[in-house]
Amino acid sequence: MWVYQQETFSAPTKEMAGFVYLITNILNNKKYVGRKYFWKLTKIKGKSRRERVESDWKKYYGSSPELTDDIKLFGKENFHREILSIHSTKGATNYEEVAEQFRRNVLYEVDDTGNKIYYNKNILGRYFCSAESRSNKTYEEYYGEDRAAEIKDKQIKKRTGSKILVSEEGKQNKIEGLKIFFTSPEFEEKRQERSKKISEKLSDKEKSAIHKQKLSEFFNGKTYEELYGEEKAEIMKSKLRGKEPVNKGKTYEELYGEEKSKNILSKISEHGGKTKNTIKINDGIRETHIDKNEELPSGWSVGRLPVTIAKLGCKRVLIKFKDNTQIEYSSSSEVKKEYNMSQHLFENWIKSPEKISKNTHLRFPSISSIEYIS
């Protein structure tokens, strides 16, 4: 329970960012000054952005290790939690925490007996209390016997890696006990039972073979209809086939209407594309389509190019030079090999010669242009 202005504080408003608090140990009047935020940003499952949710301020009992240890030792009921001030921004909360700690002199303030009043060991992680604040007292004198014993025990565990310190006699007793356990009939029985389970365990290959055998016995030459029924069999077959294309088995007229289909077909025929009314022809180097009723051009024959030529994409290439001379090559691969030219650079010469960079012109100073022979 938090107390603010002598009343129980249970719920913050959206405008409140954080608060500065004072936690007091009722048994010895030792105190701790700190700050806590009311809200935090957290990732919520199923959402991409982090959202602002309430923090764990209601259950919060400070961040000091010494204070936390005392709360475990004496119980939460022996600690009073008070909110000193509430602030609308995180910056204001942080500032007021530091200001309050300096005002109260939390690092060096002592009571009549010379003991520190506050649990705080530092401010901002920059200003620390000196060792002189204990005034050369022993742990027992400063913390009390119970607390001193607990602190010393923690320090021993840290130094020994949280291992229990055992005497030589204790070690021997432990070894004898282990010997008795490992030679007992109960242990031997458990060991044999475990080795039997391991020997009975099947390998992955054996499991796979058994699974395949079960599947073959289940199907045994049966159709989907016999196994699952007609309705389910049709659903399974459709999933295996995948989605059928929208235009499967349909004409252009059915898909787009008469007017639009005529425009599409005319554009295809203009670019030498394939339609039902065209045939493929070649001249040994290039391929194109012509109308069935159109006369075959000289030097051309009906059919496709041989596979090897079609794969190479052999088109004759003409290179013009700046001295008005020109050379004809049988294919683009011949040009690229002759001039050590990449595919990307060759395509740029063909498609957009005006975009060729100055460096490229310096590399090939004699070349004026490269083009395919139609």
N, C-alpha and C positions, 0 to 999 in steps of 0.2 A: 504494500500500500504506500503510495506517494502522498505527501502532505504539501499543499501549497496555500500560503496565507491562512494557516490554521484550519484548512478544510481539505477533505479527501479529493484528490485530483484523479479523474478516471478516463477522460477522453479529450484529446487535443482537437482544435479546429484546423482546417486546411491551411490557414494563414500562419500557423505556428510551425517553426522549423526545428527548434531544439530548446534545451533548458540546461541551466547550471544547477548542480545539486550538492547536498551535504549529507553524507551518511555517517551516523554516530553510533559507536559501540556503547550501549547503555551500561555495560558492566564496568568498563574502565574509562569511559568518556573520550576514547580515542576517535578521531574523525578523518574523513576523506572528502576532498573537494574535487569534482570532475564535471564533465558535460556529456550529454547524450542527445542524439537526434531522434525526432519522433517518426521520421519516414526514411525509407530506403528504396533504391531502384533495384528490381529483381526481374529475372527472365521467367516468364510464365509459359508453361508448355502449350504448344499450338499457336503461339504468337511470336512474331518476328522482333518486335520492339520490347524493351524493358519497361515495366510499369511501376508506378509509385505505390508502394504498400506500406502499412504500418510496421515499424521496427519492433524489436523485443524489449522496448523500454519499460514495460510493466513488470517484467521479470528481472530487470537489470539490477545488479548489486555491485557495480564498479568493476574496474579493470586492474586494480592493484593486487599482485600476488599475495602479499601479506594480509590484506583485507579479505581476500577470497578464502585463505587458509583459516582465518579467525571465524568467518561465517560458517565454515564446515565444522569447526571445533565447538563453537558456542551456540550455533543455530540461528536461523534468520529472525526468529522472534526477539532476539536480543539486539537487533539493529534497527535504528530509526532512519527512515529515508525522507528527506525534505527537499522540495524544489525551491531554490533561492530566487531564480529569475527565469522568465520565458522569453524567447526571441524569435523574430520573424524570418531571419536568414541564418545560414550556417556560419557566415563570417562574423556576425554579431555574437553568436553563441560561443565561437572560439575565442573571440576577443574578451568577452566577459569572464570566461573560465580562467584565462591567464590573469586578468585584472584581479579577480577574486582571490586567486592563489597568492598573488603578491601582497594584496591587502591583508590577508590573514597570516602572512609569513609562514606558509605551510612547511617550508624546508627546515626552519630553525626554531620555531616556537616551541617552548618547553613549559611543563607545569612546575609546581612548587618543589617536586622531588627531583627535577632535572630530566625527566623523561619527555620524549617527543610527544606532542599532542596529535599530530597528523600522520596518517599512513603515507602521504605523498612523498616520493623519493626524488622526483624531478619535476621541472616545469618546462614544457615544450620539448622534452628530450634534450635540452641544451644546458639547463641550470640544475645542478645536482647538490644534494646535501652532503656535507663533508663527514668523514668518519668520526670527527671530534664530537658530533652530536650525541654519541653514546658515552662520552666522557670516560673512555677507557674502562667501562664496566664489562663484566663478563656477560655471557648470554643469559645465565641464570639470574643475574642482578637486573638485567635490562628487560628480558622477556618473561621471566618467571620460569620455574623448573620444568613444568609440562611443555610450555611453548619452546623452551631452549632444547629439550630432549627431541622434540619433533623436528626442529631445524637441523640439529646435528645429524639425525637419522637420514634426512633428505640429502645432506651434503655427502655422507658416506656412500649412499646409493649412487649419487652422481659420479663420484670418483671410481667406484667399482663397477660401473655399468649396470646398475640396478640389480647386482648379484647379492645374494645373502651371504654374509661372512660366517663361515663354519669352522669350528676347531678341527684339529687333526683327528681327534677321537670321533667327532661327528662324521667326518669324511669316511673313516673306516667302517663305522656303523652303517652308513648309507651303502657302501660297496658290498658289505656282507648281505644287507637286505636285498640288493639287486641280484646277487648270486643265487640266493634262495628262491627269488621269484622266477628267474630264467631257467632254473633246474627243476621247477615244480611240475607235476603231472598236468595241472590245469593249463600252464603255458604251452606244454608240448602238444596237448590236445587242440588248442587254438591254432598253433602253428601248422599242424597237419590238416586241419579243416581249411585253413587259408590256402595252403599249397594245392589242395584238392580242387578248390574253386578256380584257382589260376590255371591248372592243367585242363579243366573242363571248358574254360573260356575259348570261344571260337575266334579264329582269325578273320580279318575283313574279307579275304577271298572266299573263305568257307561260308560266311554269312551271305555274301553276294550270290554264290552258287545256289544256296538254299532258297533265297528270295526268287531267283530266276525260275527255279523248279516249281515253286508254288504258283508263279504267274502263268507258266506254261500249262500247268494242270487246271488252273482256273479258266483260261481262254480255250485251250484244247480245240482249236480250229473253229470256234464259234464266232458268229458275226456280232456286231454291236446291237443289232435288233434283238437277237436271241438273248444276249446278256442283260441289256438295260431296257428293252422295249422300244417301240418306234419313236415316240416323242423325245425321250432322252437321247436316243441314238442320233437323231437328226440334229439336236443341239450340240452334241459332242463333235459331230462331223463338221458342222459349220464353224466351230471354234478352231478345229484343225486346219480347215481350208483358209480361214481368215476372211476378212471383208472382201466382198466382190467389188470390182471397180464399177463406178456409176455408169460409165459409157460402154460396158460390155454388151456386145451384140446389137448395139444401136447405131443407126445412121446419123449423119450430120443433121439431116432434116428433122429427125425425131428429137435430137438433143437441142438444136438451136432454132429451128424453124426454117422455112424455105429461103427467105431473103438473106438471113445471116449466114446460112450454109453456103449459098452461092458466093458471097464475098470471101468466105474462108477458103473455098475451093479454088477461086480465081487467084488468091494470094499465094496459095501453095503451088499452083501451076506456074505462076510468074517466077517464083524462086527455084524452079526445077524440082519441086517436091513431088512425092508419090501420092497419087489418087487412083481410084478404080479405072479411070479413063486414060491413064498414062502407062508408058513402058520405060524401063531403064535401058540406057545406051551408054557406051564408053568408046574412047578413042585410043585406048591403050595406056593413057595416063590419068584421064579424068572420067568422072561419072556424072550423069544427069538424067532427068526424066523429060520425055516429050509426049505429046498427045498421040493416042493410037492412030488417029487418022492423018497425023502429020507425016511428011516425007522424011525419010532418014537422010541426014546430012552426009556429004562425002567424007570418007575417012573414019566414019563412026560405024559401030556394029551393035546389034541388040544384045543385051546382057550386062552382067556386072564385070568389074575388073577382076583379074586373078587375085587370090587372097593375099599373096606376098606383096603385090604392088599396092593394093588397097590399104594394107596395114602400114606400109611406109608412108603413105600419103604423098606419093611422088607427083609433084607439080613442077613444071619447068620454071626456072627463076632467071630473071634478067637483071644484071647489075650494070648500071650506067656510071661512068666515071667523069670526073670534072674536065678531063681533056677530050670530051665528046666521043670517047671509045666505049664499047660495051662488050660484055661476055655473057653467054648463055650457059646455064647449068641445068642438068637433067633433074635435080631435086634440091630441096632445101637442106637436106643433110650434107650434101656435097659442098654447099656454100659455107655451112657452119664449120665443117672440118677444115676447109681451105683457109678461112679467115679467123679460126679459133673464136667463134662467136656463139654466145649462149642462145637458147631458145627464146628467152624473154627479150633479148636485144634484137634478134632477128624479127620477131613479131612486131616490135615497135617500129622498125624500119618499114615494114609492109603496111601496117595499119595507120600509124600517125608519125610520118617522118618529120613533121614540123616540131614535134616534142623531143626530138633527139637532142641530148645535152651537148654542151661544148666539149666536154671531156671525151665523149664518144667520137665527135668529129675530129678531135686531135688524134685519137687512136686509129681512126680510119680516114686519113686526110684525103685520099684519092677518090673515095666513093661519093657519088652524088645522090643516087637513089637505088633502092632494091624493090623489085615488083615481080608478081607472078605473070607468066605469059598466058593469056587467055586463048 
